């Protein structure tokens, strides 16, 4: 997590800032978030799932989707949905410099961070934009390149093509929003550090059943509460984790108990360092350093 981020006052009065404001308040919030997100790097090219944006801005999935699409339409950024990688076009200029001298150590730092990025569709575009400014020597390529927009105005034909692409992107986003069950399951995967787990019929039925009586936010609170419960996270005589989503959502008693634990009723005994280390990264990414009180938790999923 970065300690700080540089954001210039021209964000609010510059050409791009004005374009963002025309798209609505959600777009402005998402744009500012992308510049200052705890997951960001100095390149402005980094992994940030939509669910992170939704939760950490407080916009919810619908507002986050709207804001992200507005930022894309404004020429502020591009988003690779498959890799869940955003590229804020000018962020490297803000965070690093407009131009570096060849002997500047930051040149090797930029190249190293670029080389370490996951595969995504922005790799070629980033290199073509910044290779000269940062004296980069190694270009990576993957899939269809995503290039930063030129300063010249796009032709009417190009604008029409962009609008069609944006409509297709919006359709994909909306399709993702229609399945709160999958979003909740992905949340459980992150919290429990279980990316390889599959959403089978049994797990889907458990989530669907819980959603009949609880809001999506309360289901997420219960998942988070389980992660804060030492006994369920393996701090027991058998050293076994009892954190299956089916167990968490087994019945109202279980859900209510874990929601209370999320609110701060669970306390780890002395020597709870192992559990803390196991969950620290995921909890920091999705929930922040301190868990908010129950009334302050924002709905991550639209019911």
N, C-alpha and C positions, 0 to 999 in steps of 0.2 A: 504494500500500500504506500502510495506517495505521501510525503510529508506536506507538500504544497504544490500549487499549480499557478501559473501566471495567466491572468486574464486581463486584457487591456480595456480601458474605459470606452474605446471605440466600438466594443461589442454592442453597446446600446445605441450608438448614433451612426455607425458606419453603414455602408451599402448593404452588407450581408445582414447586419442586425435589423435594419429596416425591413428587409425581405422576410426575415424570420418572424417579425412582429405581425406582418400581414397575414401569416398563416395561423395566428392565434396564440394564446397564452401557453397552450400545451407545447407548442413548438419551441417557444422561448425557454421554457423550463427544461425540455429535453436537450436543447443545444447547450445551455449552461451546464447541465449535468454531464454531458459528454466531454466538456472541457475540464471538468473538475472531479470526475468520477474516481473513486478509490482504486478502480481496476485499470485506469488509463496509464499510458506510458508517454514518454516524451515524443514519440513518433505520431501520436494520434491515431495509430492503427493497432487495435487491440480487441480482445474477446469480451463481449458484453451481451449476454442473452437478453431478450426483451423482458423477461421476468425480473431481471435485476433492475432495469430502468423503471419498470412499473412499481416495484416495491420501494426502491430507494428515493424516487421522486415523490411518491405518494399519489401518483396519477392513476394507478390501476392499469390493467392491460389495455383497456380501450383508449384511455388518455395517452398512455405511452406510445401506442401504435399510431395514433393520430399525430402526436408530436414528432415522432421519428419520420413519418412520411412527409410532414411539413418541412422538416430539416433537409430531407433529401431533395424535395421539390425546390427549395430555396438555394440549392447548390452548396449547402454547408457541409454535407457529408454523403457517404455512400454506405450501404449495408449489405453484407453477404449473409443471406438468411441461412444457407446451409452450414456455413462455418460459424455463424453468429459473431462475425467480426465487423466492427465499424471502422471507417476511415474518415476522420475529420480532416478535410483537405489541407487547411492552413495551420493545423495545430503544431506541426513540427517547426514551423517558422516562429510561432509564439514561444514554444517551450525550449527550443534550441537556439536558433538564430536564423536570420535571412540568408546568411552566407558564412562559411567558416574558412579559415586559412588551412592549407593542406597539412600543416604540422600540428594543428589543433587536436588535442587528444579526444575531443568530442566526435571527431570524424570516425575514429575506430569504434567509439561507443555506439554511434548511430548504426554503423554497419553490423556490429555484433548483435544489437537488439533486433535489427531487421532479419538477420540470418536465423535468429531463434524463434521467429514468429511461426505459428501454425500455418499450414497450407490454407490459402484463401484467395479470392479473386482480385484482391487489391494489390498484390505484390508487384506486378509489372507497372501498374500505374504509379505507385509510390516511387519506385526506382526512377522512372522516366521524369518524374516531377522534381526529385531532390538529388539525383546522382551528381549533378554538376555543383550544386550548392554545398553538398557535404562530402564531395570527392569519394563517392561510393564506387566500388570496383566489382562487386558481385551482384548480378541481377538474378532474382528468382522469378519463376513464372508458374502459374497454376490456373487452369480453366480459362474462362473469358476474362480478359483484362478489364479493370475498372479504372478509367482515367479521370483525372481531375478536369473540370470544365475549363475551357479556355476563356480568356477575358473578353474575346469577341462575342457579340450576340449570336445566339444560335439561329439558324434559319427556321422558317415556319415548319418545314418538313421535319427537321430535327426535333422541334418542340412537340410536334404531334407524336413522333416516335417515343419521346421521353414520357409523354402523358400516358401512352398505351402501356409502357413498361411499368409506370408507377401504379396504374390501375391493376395490372397483374400482380404487382407486389402487394398492394392493399388487399386483394382477394386472398392471397396466401396468408397474410396476417390475420384477416378476419376468420379464415378457416381454422387457424390455430386457436383463436379466441373461443370458438364454439365448443371446445372440449375442455372444460375445467377439470375433468377427471385426469386427463393427461398432464395438465399443468401442475396439479397437486402432486401427482406421482413424481414428476420431475423435481419438484420441490423436496419431496422425501428423499429422492436419490442424492440430491446435493447435501441436504442436512446430514444424512447418514453415510455420506461418502460411499455410495453404492452405485456407481455409474453403469455397471454391467447388469443390474437387475432389470427384469422384463415386466411389462404391464400385462400380465396374463388375466384370464377371466376372473379368477379368484380375487386378485387384488383390485380389479376394476369394480367388481360387485361390492367389495368392502367400502370403497370410496363412494360409490353411488348410494349405498345404504346410508352412510354417514351424512351425505348431502341432503337427505330427505328431512333431517332434523337440525342440522347445523349449517351455518354459512361457510363458504369456502375459506374465509379468514379464520374462523374458529377451528376448522380442520387443520389449517396450517399451524395455528397456535398449538394444537394438540401434538402435532409432529415435532414442533420445536420444543415443547415441554418434555417430551420423551427424551430428546437429546440432552436435556438438562438434568435428567434423572439418573444419578450414578448407577443405581442397581440395574436399570435397563440397559445402560451402556457398558456393562461388563464388570462393574465393580461389585462383584458378589462372590460367594464361595466357589462357584463353578467356573468363574471367569467367562461366563457366557453372556452374549448380548441378547436382550429381549426387546428388539426395536423394529420388528416386522410391522409393516403398515397394517396388516390384518389384525395384529394384536393391539396396536394403538387405537384402531377404530372398531374394536370388537363389539363394544356396546357403549351406552351412554355413561356408565360408571367409569370406564377406562378413559373416554374422551374428556369427561369433566375433570378427572384427576389430573390428566396431563395438561389441560388448559390452566388449572391452578398452579401446576409446577412451572409453567411458562411465565406466569405472573410473578414468580419469585418465591413460591412456597417451598420448592425443593432446594435443599442445601447439600452440597457435596461434603463428605466427611474429610478429616485431615488426610493428606496424602492423595488427593484427587487429581494429581497432576496428569496422570496418564489419560484420563477421560478428557480433561481440558485440552491437552495437546491434540488428541484425536479429532476434536470438533472445532478447534479454534479457527482454522482457515475458512471452513465453510460458513461458520456462524458470522465471522467478520465480513465475508463477502455479501451474504444475503441479509443479515440482520443488524449490522453495525456492531460496535464494541460493547454496547449496553442494550439489554432487552428493554423495550418500552413497556409502559404499563398497559394493561389490557385495553383501556379506552383510547390509547394512542396508536394502536397497531392499525396499519392501513390494509384494506382489502387488496390482496395480490391478484385475486381472481374475480371476475365479474360473475355473479350468480345468475 
